[in-house]
Amino acid sequence: MTTCFLLAGSFESTDTLKYQLQGDITAGALCIPIGWPNFGNSDWELEAGREMLDEALTTTSGQIIVFGHKDGARIINLWLKVYGQTRFDDSLVNASLVKFYCIGDPVNRRGGVYFTEDHCMPEDTPYDVTIITRQY
């Protein structure tokens, strides 16, 4: 069975995240919310979420989906930037078993309203990453 870690945005519940995109990403998966302190989006809150995601990824085996919305997507970005290559090189997180999905990423390098190089997703990563955006 696939494990799906859910990272809601600030002030959001993960309850609705599993139904985003008509539930196509989470269908059939065991959905586990990562309860980062999402009552804001300061650096310490996002870093806490990154550490919680790292703990989840390094202690879970099998197929994994990580699904982040808004600041949840920012946490994915931070994990990929800080730990992605190291965890891949150390074989702690198998890139062939993990898929990341980001929606509503406010720091997306291709049009995020709060884009910064420090917080955006790295251009090159060994992991399968799907970024879903909407043009307004």
C-alpha positions in Angstrom: 0.0 0.0 0.0 1.1 3.5 -0.8 1.6 6.0 2.1 0.6 9.6 1.4 1.9 12.3 3.7 -0.3 15.4 3.6 1.1 18.9 4.3 -1.7 21.5 4.4 -1.1 25.2 4.1 -1.1 27.7 6.9 -4.3 27.8 8.9 -5.7 24.8 6.8 -6.8 21.3 7.7 -5.4 18.3 6.0 -9.0 16.9 5.9 -9.8 18.6 2.6 -6.3 18.1 1.1 -6.9 14.5 0.4 -9.9 15.5 -1.8 -8.0 18.1 -3.8 -7.8 17.5 -7.5 -10.8 15.1 -7.2 -8.8 12.8 -4.9 -6.7 11.6 -7.8 -3.4 11.9 -6.0 -4.4 10.3 -2.8 -6.8 7.6 -4.2 -6.1 4.2 -2.6 -3.3 5.5 -0.3 -3.1 5.5 3.4 -3.2 9.3 4.1 -1.2 10.5 7.1 -1.3 14.2 7.9 1.9 15.8 9.0 0.8 18.2 11.8 3.4 20.9 11.4 2.7 24.1 13.3 0.7 25.7 10.5 -0.7 28.6 12.4 1.6 30.9 10.4 4.4 30.7 7.9 7.5 32.0 9.7 10.8 30.4 9.0 10.7 28.4 12.3 7.3 26.9 11.5 8.3 25.9 8.0 11.6 24.5 9.3 9.6 22.5 11.9 7.5 21.1 9.1 10.6 20.2 7.1 12.0 18.3 10.1 8.7 16.5 10.6 8.6 15.5 6.9 12.2 14.3 7.1 11.3 12.1 10.1 8.3 10.7 8.2 10.3 10.0 5.0 13.3 8.4 6.7 11.2 6.1 8.9 8.7 4.9 6.2 9.2 2.2 3.7 7.4 1.3 0.5 5.8 3.6 -2.0 5.4 7.2 -0.7 3.5 10.2 -2.0 4.1 13.6 -0.4 1.3 16.1 -1.2 1.7 19.7 -0.2 -0.6 22.7 -0.6 0.6 26.3 -0.3 2.9 26.4 2.6 2.9 22.6 2.6 4.4 22.9 -0.8 7.0 25.3 0.6 7.9 22.6 3.2 8.5 20.2 0.3 10.7 22.7 -1.4 12.8 23.2 1.8 13.1 19.4 2.3 14.3 18.9 -1.3 16.7 21.9 -0.9 18.2 20.9 2.5 17.9 17.1 2.6 16.9 15.9 -0.9 20.4 15.1 -2.2 21.8 14.0 1.1 19.0 11.5 1.8 19.3 10.2 -1.8 23.1 9.8 -1.6 22.8 8.0 1.8 20.0 5.8 0.4 17.7 6.9 3.3 14.9 8.0 0.9 14.7 5.9 -2.3 13.9 8.3 -5.2 12.2 5.5 -7.1 9.7 5.0 -4.3 8.8 8.7 -3.5 6.7 11.2 -5.5 6.1 14.8 -4.5 3.1 16.8 -5.6 2.9 20.6 -5.0 -0.2 22.7 -5.6 -0.5 26.4 -4.9 3.2 26.9 -4.2 3.6 30.6 -3.4 7.4 30.4 -4.0 7.3 28.6 -7.3 10.1 29.8 -9.5 7.8 30.1 -12.4 5.3 32.6 -11.1 4.9 32.2 -7.4 3.9 35.5 -5.8 6.6 35.1 -3.0 9.3 33.6 -5.1 12.8 33.6 -3.5 15.7 31.5 -4.6 16.3 30.6 -0.9 12.9 29.0 -0.5 12.0 27.6 -4.0 12.4 24.1 -5.2 15.9 23.2 -6.5 16.1 23.0 -10.3 17.8 19.5 -10.2 16.6 16.8 -7.9 16.7 13.0 -8.2 13.0 12.8 -7.0 9.9 12.8 -9.1 8.2 16.1 -8.5 5.0 17.4 -10.0 4.1 21.1 -9.6 0.5 21.9 -10.4 -0.2 25.6 -11.0 -3.1 27.5 -12.3 -2.8 30.5 -14.5 -5.0 33.4 -13.4 
